[in-house]
Amino acid sequence: MKKYILFDLDGTLTEPQQGIVNSVKYSLEKLGIKDYNESILPSFIGAPLSQAYKEYFGLSEEKATEAIRLFREYFNPKGIFENHVYPGVEDLLSRLYSDGYTLAVATLKPLPATLRVLEHFGLKKYFTEVCGSDLKRTDEVKADIIGNAVSALGIKDKNLAVMVGDRKHDLIGAKENGIDCICVLYGHGSKEELENAGAVLFAETAQDVYGIIESL
């Protein structure tokens, strides 16, 4: 049986596509990058920003850092709220909280932005710990954030914890920390991406997540 449930934010609790895509577009426009396929922009959701800019646009470390600064120039005042909670998510959190599970958020979104989103949508009350990335760093990966959450919750027995996320980064990060991962299919990671990363637990909806947690 599980006791600790760690949740990704973007693509798992909320649908941030519009705000993130608009922020990436803004950064690319400011950098003078115009010739690109817009279909790759949702791939930024849930991925380390520095890594995504380098992988999809071939930016140097210096240029990627500038791109992130420009991304936040749009995202912080506006893009952050071009967002909505997925159907069934608040009911899921409420049920788990009422059942006595300890809930945490583990996201690559910077901590200040994460707290703003959770407070805006009234979700912060369900979480004992909220772990996000450090604004001053661009090298953090999902395993780092999950490790921070595990430490913050004082988890000694990793069998009592499970991560819930939508991208391969969530699954890989969970594995590196020795915990299971439930992969949701309503987010931004394809089933193929997740299977290739070794996923075995899949949830079609937020409601399905509850049933899987109860069965573990």
Stockholm file with secondary structure:
# STOCKHOLM 1.0

chainA/1-216         MKKYILFDLDGTLTEPQQGIVNSVKYSLEKLGIKDYNESILPSFIGAPLSQAYKEYFGLSEEKATEAIRLFREYFNPKGIFENHVYPGVEDLLSRLYSDGYTLAVATLKPLPATLRVLEHFGLKKYFTEVCGSDLKRTDEVKADIIGNAVSALGIKDKNLAVMVGDRKHDLIGAKENGIDCICVLYGHGSKEELENAGAVLFAETAQDVYGIIESL
#=GR chainA/1-216 SS CCCEEEECSBTTTEECHHHHHHHHHHHHHHHTCCCCCGGGGGGGTTSCHHHHHHHHHCCCHHHHHHHHHHHHHHHTTTGGGSCEECTTHHHHHHHHHHTTCEEEEEEEEEHHHHHHHHHHTTCGGGCSEEEEECTTCSCCCHHHHHHHHHHHHTCCCGGGEEEEESSHHHHHHHHHTTCEEEEESSSSSCHHHHHHTTCCEEESSHHHHHHHHHHC
#=GC SS_cons         CCCEEEECSBTTTEECHHHHHHHHHHHHHHHTCCCCCGGGGGGGTTSCHHHHHHHHHCCCHHHHHHHHHHHHHHHTTTGGGSCEECTTHHHHHHHHHHTTCEEEEEEEEEHHHHHHHHHHTTCGGGCSEEEEECTTCSCCCHHHHHHHHHHHHTCCCGGGEEEEESSHHHHHHHHHTTCEEEEESSSSSCHHHHHHTTCCEEESSHHHHHHHHHHC
//
